Amino acid sequence: MKNPTYKGKELLPLSVIDAARNGDSQAVDQVLRYYEGYINKLCTRTLYDPDGQPHVRVDEYMKRRLEIKLIHSIVSMS
């Protein structure tokens, strides 16, 4: 049986989500890696150097906050 996909991306198995809800640190890490691209996109900022040149960077502070919120949401689901 083929694994289900959404817009060409393989979905996270329910067993991983259940394991993450039960506090399995490896499963939580797998969930974080699954959503890493989306979180990076949300946290992308354009910064300007003193010469006015734009630089696109990931705001690491905001990324960590979103990861913590995701972990909290996963663990608090009971």
DSSP file (Angstrom, degrees, kcal/mol; ACC not computed):
  #  RESIDUE AA STRUCTURE BP1 BP2  ACC     N-H-->O    O-->H-N    N-H-->O    O-->H-N    TCO  KAPPA ALPHA  PHI   PSI    X-CA   Y-CA   Z-CA
    1    1 A M              0   0    0      0, 0.0     2,-0.2     0, 0.0     0, 0.0   0.000 360.0 360.0 360.0 136.1    0.0    0.0    0.0
    2    2 A K        -     0   0    0      1,-0.1     3,-0.1     3,-0.0     0, 0.0  -0.481 360.0-111.9 -76.0 145.7    1.3    3.5   -0.9
    3    3 A N        -     0   0    0     -2,-0.2    -1,-0.1     1,-0.1     2,-0.0  -0.555  41.1-102.9 -73.3 141.2    1.8    6.0    1.8
    4    4 A P        -     0   0    0      0, 0.0     7,-2.5     0, 0.0     2,-0.3  -0.334  41.1-163.7 -66.3 146.4   -0.6    8.9    1.6
    5    5 A T  E     -A   10   0A   0      5,-0.3     2,-0.4    -3,-0.1     5,-0.2  -0.881  16.2-153.9-128.1 160.6    0.7   12.2    0.2
    6    6 A Y  E >  S-A    9   0A   0      3,-2.5     3,-1.8    -2,-0.3     0, 0.0  -0.955  84.6 -18.4-136.1 116.0   -0.4   15.8    0.2
    7    7 A K  T 3  S-     0   0    0     -2,-0.4     3,-0.1     1,-0.3    -1,-0.0   0.869 129.8 -51.6  53.4  40.1    0.7   18.0   -2.7
    8    8 A G  T 3  S+     0   0    0      1,-0.2     2,-0.5     0, 0.0    -1,-0.3   0.357 115.5 113.4  84.3  -5.4    3.5   15.4   -3.4
    9    9 A K  E <  S-A    6   0A   0     -3,-1.8    -3,-2.5     1,-0.0    -1,-0.2  -0.870  71.4-117.4-104.0 130.6    4.8   15.3    0.1
   10   10 A E  E     -A    5   0A   0     -2,-0.5    -5,-0.3    -5,-0.2     2,-0.1  -0.415  33.8-120.8 -65.6 134.2    4.4   12.1    2.1
   11   11 A L        -     0   0    0     -7,-2.5    -1,-0.1    -2,-0.1     3,-0.0  -0.371  27.5 -98.8 -76.1 155.0    2.3   12.6    5.2
   12   12 A L        -     0   0    0      1,-0.1    -1,-0.1    -2,-0.1     5,-0.0  -0.576  45.9-111.5 -71.0 128.2    3.5   11.9    8.7
   13   13 A P    >>  -     0   0    0      0, 0.0     4,-1.6     0, 0.0     3,-0.6  -0.296  15.4-127.0 -63.5 146.0    2.3    8.5    9.9
   14   14 A L  H 3> S+     0   0    0      1,-0.2     4,-2.8     2,-0.2     5,-0.2   0.813 108.7  63.3 -62.4 -30.1   -0.3    8.5   12.7
   15   15 A S  H 3> S+     0   0    0      1,-0.2     4,-2.2     2,-0.2    -1,-0.2   0.873 102.9  49.0 -63.9 -35.3    2.0    6.1   14.7
   16   16 A V  H <> S+     0   0    0     -3,-0.6     4,-2.4     2,-0.2    -1,-0.2   0.908 111.0  49.6 -68.9 -41.7    4.6    8.8   14.8
   17   17 A I  H  X S+     0   0    0     -4,-1.6     4,-2.4     2,-0.2    -2,-0.2   0.919 111.9  48.3 -63.9 -43.6    2.1   11.4   16.0
   18   18 A D  H  X S+     0   0    0     -4,-2.8     4,-1.6     2,-0.2    -2,-0.2   0.913 111.5  49.8 -62.4 -42.8    0.8    9.0   18.7
   19   19 A A  H  <>S+     0   0    0     -4,-2.2     5,-2.5     1,-0.2    -2,-0.2   0.896 110.6  50.1 -63.5 -39.3    4.3    8.3   19.9
   20   20 A A  H ><5S+     0   0    0     -4,-2.4     3,-1.7     1,-0.2    -1,-0.2   0.906 108.0  53.2 -64.7 -41.5    5.0   12.1   20.0
   21   21 A R  H 3<5S+     0   0    0     -4,-2.4    -1,-0.2     1,-0.3    -2,-0.2   0.822 106.2  54.4 -61.6 -30.6    1.8   12.6   22.0
   22   22 A N  T 3<5S-     0   0    0     -4,-1.6    -1,-0.3    -5,-0.2    -2,-0.2   0.385 126.9 -99.6 -86.8   4.5    3.0   10.0   24.5
   23   23 A G  T < 5 +     0   0    0     -3,-1.7     2,-0.6     1,-0.3    -3,-0.2   0.578  64.0 158.3  95.3  10.3    6.3   11.8   25.0
   24   24 A D     >< -     0   0    0     -5,-2.5     4,-2.2     1,-0.2    -1,-0.3  -0.576  30.5-154.5 -70.7 115.9    8.7    9.8   22.7
   25   25 A S  H  > S+     0   0    0     -2,-0.6     4,-2.2     1,-0.2    -1,-0.2   0.837  91.2  53.8 -65.4 -33.6   11.5   12.3   22.1
   26   26 A Q  H  > S+     0   0    0      2,-0.2     4,-2.0     1,-0.2    -1,-0.2   0.890 109.5  48.4 -67.6 -37.8   12.5   10.7   18.7
   27   27 A A  H  > S+     0   0    0      2,-0.2     4,-2.2     1,-0.2    -2,-0.2   0.892 110.2  51.2 -67.9 -40.0    8.9   11.0   17.5
   28   28 A V  H  X S+     0   0    0     -4,-2.2     4,-2.4     1,-0.2    -2,-0.2   0.913 110.1  50.3 -62.5 -41.5    8.8   14.6   18.6
   29   29 A D  H  X S+     0   0    0     -4,-2.2     4,-2.4     1,-0.2    -2,-0.2   0.881 108.6  52.1 -63.2 -38.1   12.1   15.2   16.7
   30   30 A Q  H  X S+     0   0    0     -4,-2.0     4,-2.0     2,-0.2    -1,-0.2   0.889 109.3  49.4 -65.7 -38.7   10.6   13.6   13.6
   31   31 A V  H  X S+     0   0    0     -4,-2.2     4,-1.9     2,-0.2    -2,-0.2   0.916 110.6  50.5 -64.5 -43.4    7.5   15.9   13.8
   32   32 A L  H  X S+     0   0    0     -4,-2.4     4,-0.5     1,-0.2    -2,-0.2   0.909 111.1  48.2 -61.6 -41.9    9.8   18.9   14.1
   33   33 A R  H >< S+     0   0    0     -4,-2.4     3,-0.6     1,-0.2     4,-0.4   0.864 108.3  55.6 -66.3 -34.8   11.8   17.8   11.1
   34   34 A Y  H 3< S+     0   0    0     -4,-2.0     3,-0.3     1,-0.2     4,-0.2   0.901 116.4  35.7 -63.0 -41.0    8.6   17.2    9.1
   35   35 A Y  H 3X S+     0   0    0     -4,-1.9     4,-2.6     1,-0.2    -1,-0.2   0.365  88.8 102.2 -94.0   4.3    7.5   20.8    9.7
   36   36 A E  H <X S+     0   0    0     -3,-0.6     4,-2.8    -4,-0.5     5,-0.2   0.888  80.3  50.2 -58.7 -43.3   11.0   22.4    9.5
   37   37 A G  H  > S+     0   0    0     -4,-0.4     4,-2.1    -3,-0.3    -1,-0.2   0.913 112.7  46.5 -62.6 -42.9   10.5   23.8    6.0
   38   38 A Y  H  > S+     0   0    0     -4,-0.2     4,-2.1     2,-0.2    -2,-0.2   0.912 113.4  48.7 -65.4 -42.9    7.2   25.4    6.9
   39   39 A I  H  X S+     0   0    0     -4,-2.6     4,-1.7     1,-0.2    -2,-0.2   0.917 110.3  51.7 -63.9 -42.8    8.6   26.9   10.1
   40   40 A N  H  < S+     0   0    0     -4,-2.8     4,-0.3    -5,-0.2    -1,-0.2   0.902 109.0  50.9 -60.1 -40.3   11.6   28.2    8.2
   41   41 A K  H >< S+     0   0    0     -4,-2.1     3,-0.9     1,-0.2    -1,-0.2   0.901 110.0  49.4 -64.4 -40.2    9.3   29.8    5.6
   42   42 A L  H 3< S+     0   0    0     -4,-2.1    -1,-0.2     1,-0.2    -2,-0.2   0.825 114.3  46.0 -65.9 -30.1    7.2   31.5    8.4
   43   43 A C  T 3< S+     0   0    0     -4,-1.7    16,-3.0    -5,-0.2     2,-0.4   0.289  81.0 123.1 -99.5   9.1   10.4   32.8   10.1
   44   44 A T  E <   -B   58   0B   0     -3,-0.9     2,-0.3    -4,-0.3    14,-0.2  -0.579  37.7-179.9 -76.8 129.6   12.2   34.1    7.0
   45   45 A R  E     -B   57   0B   0     12,-3.6    12,-3.0    -2,-0.4     2,-0.6  -0.936  27.6-130.6-128.2 149.8   13.0   37.8    7.3
   46   46 A T  E     -B   56   0B   0     -2,-0.3     2,-0.3    10,-0.2    10,-0.2  -0.913  29.3-172.9-101.1 118.9   14.7   40.3    5.0
   47   47 A L  E     -B   55   0B   0      8,-3.4     8,-3.2    -2,-0.6     2,-0.4  -0.810  12.8-141.6-109.8 151.9   17.4   42.2    6.7
   48   48 A Y  E     -B   54   0B   0     -2,-0.3    -2,-0.0     6,-0.2     8,-0.0  -0.947   9.2-141.2-118.1 132.5   19.4   45.1    5.3
   49   49 A D    >   -     0   0    0      4,-2.2     3,-2.4    -2,-0.4     6,-0.0  -0.279  42.4 -88.3 -79.9 174.7   23.1   45.8    5.9
   50   50 A P  T 3  S+     0   0    0      0, 0.0    -1,-0.1     0, 0.0    -2,-0.0   0.748 128.9  56.3 -58.3 -24.0   24.5   49.3    6.4
   51   51 A D  T 3  S-     0   0    0      2,-0.1    -3,-0.0     1,-0.0    -2,-0.0   0.478 120.3-108.1 -85.9  -1.6   24.9   49.7    2.6
   52   52 A G    <   +     0   0    0     -3,-2.4    -1,-0.0     1,-0.3    -4,-0.0   0.541  69.7 145.9  89.1   7.8   21.2   49.0    2.1
   53   53 A Q        -     0   0    0      1,-0.1    -4,-2.2     2,-0.0    -1,-0.3  -0.645  47.0-126.1 -80.0 130.3   21.7   45.5    0.6
   54   54 A P  E     -B   48   0B   0      0, 0.0     2,-0.4     0, 0.0    -6,-0.2  -0.523  24.2-171.9 -78.7 144.0   19.0   43.0    1.4
   55   55 A H  E     -B   47   0B   0     -8,-3.2    -8,-3.4    -2,-0.2     2,-0.6  -0.990  16.0-142.6-134.6 124.5   19.8   39.7    3.0
   56   56 A V  E     +B   46   0B   0     -2,-0.4     2,-0.3   -10,-0.2   -10,-0.2  -0.779  33.7 163.4 -90.6 124.4   17.2   37.0    3.5
   57   57 A R  E     -B   45   0B   0    -12,-3.0   -12,-3.6    -2,-0.6     2,-0.5  -0.929  41.2-110.8-138.3 158.1   17.7   35.1    6.8
   58   58 A V  E     -B   44   0B   0     -2,-0.3     2,-1.1   -14,-0.2   -14,-0.2  -0.822  31.9-127.8 -90.0 127.6   15.8   32.8    9.1
   59   59 A D     >  -     0   0    0    -16,-3.0     4,-2.3    -2,-0.5     5,-0.1  -0.660  23.2-166.7 -75.9 101.6   14.9   34.5   12.4
   60   60 A E  H  > S+     0   0    0     -2,-1.1     4,-2.4     1,-0.2     5,-0.2   0.834  82.5  55.9 -64.4 -34.8   16.3   31.8   14.7
   61   61 A Y  H  > S+     0   0    0      2,-0.2     4,-1.9     1,-0.2    -1,-0.2   0.946 111.4  42.7 -62.9 -47.9   14.6   33.3   17.8
   62   62 A M  H  > S+     0   0    0      1,-0.2     4,-2.4     2,-0.2    -2,-0.2   0.876 111.8  55.9 -66.7 -36.8   11.2   33.1   16.2
   63   63 A K  H  X S+     0   0    0     -4,-2.3     4,-2.3     1,-0.2    -2,-0.2   0.931 108.2  47.2 -60.4 -46.1   12.0   29.6   14.8
   64   64 A R  H  X S+     0   0    0     -4,-2.4     4,-2.5     1,-0.2    -1,-0.2   0.891 110.7  52.6 -63.5 -39.1   12.8   28.3   18.3
   65   65 A R  H  X S+     0   0    0     -4,-1.9     4,-2.2     2,-0.2    -1,-0.2   0.917 110.6  46.9 -62.8 -42.6    9.6   29.9   19.7
   66   66 A L  H  X S+     0   0    0     -4,-2.4     4,-2.3     2,-0.2    -2,-0.2   0.889 111.6  51.3 -67.2 -38.3    7.4   28.2   17.0
   67   67 A E  H  X S+     0   0    0     -4,-2.3     4,-2.6     2,-0.2    -2,-0.2   0.908 110.1  49.4 -63.3 -41.3    9.2   24.9   17.7
   68   68 A I  H  X S+     0   0    0     -4,-2.5     4,-2.7     2,-0.2    -2,-0.2   0.903 110.9  49.9 -64.0 -41.5    8.5   25.2   21.4
   69   69 A K  H  X S+     0   0    0     -4,-2.2     4,-2.4     2,-0.2    -2,-0.2   0.896 111.2  49.5 -64.2 -39.5    4.8   26.0   20.7
   70   70 A L  H  X S+     0   0    0     -4,-2.3     4,-2.3     2,-0.2    -2,-0.2   0.930 112.0  47.5 -64.7 -45.3    4.6   23.0   18.4
   71   71 A I  H  X S+     0   0    0     -4,-2.6     4,-2.7     1,-0.2     5,-0.3   0.926 112.1  50.3 -60.7 -44.9    6.2   20.7   21.0
   72   72 A H  H  X S+     0   0    0     -4,-2.7     4,-2.2     1,-0.2    -1,-0.2   0.903 110.8  49.3 -60.8 -41.3    3.8   22.1   23.7
   73   73 A S  H  X S+     0   0    0     -4,-2.4     4,-0.6     2,-0.2    -1,-0.2   0.892 112.6  48.0 -65.6 -39.2    0.8   21.5   21.5
   74   74 A I  H >< S+     0   0    0     -4,-2.3     3,-0.9     1,-0.2    -2,-0.2   0.953 115.6  42.4 -65.6 -49.9    1.9   17.9   20.8
   75   75 A V  H 3< S+     0   0    0     -4,-2.7    -2,-0.2     1,-0.2    -1,-0.2   0.825 111.3  54.5 -70.5 -32.5    2.6   17.0   24.4
   76   76 A S  H 3< S+     0   0    0     -4,-2.2     2,-0.7    -5,-0.3    -1,-0.2   0.550  81.8 102.9 -82.3  -5.5   -0.5   18.7   25.8
   77   77 A M    <<        0   0    0     -3,-0.9    -4,-0.0    -4,-0.6    -3,-0.0  -0.678 360.0 360.0 -75.0 113.2   -2.9   16.8   23.4
   78   78 A S              0   0    0     -2,-0.7    -1,-0.2   -56,-0.0    -2,-0.0   0.363 360.0 360.0-138.4 360.0   -4.4   14.1   25.6
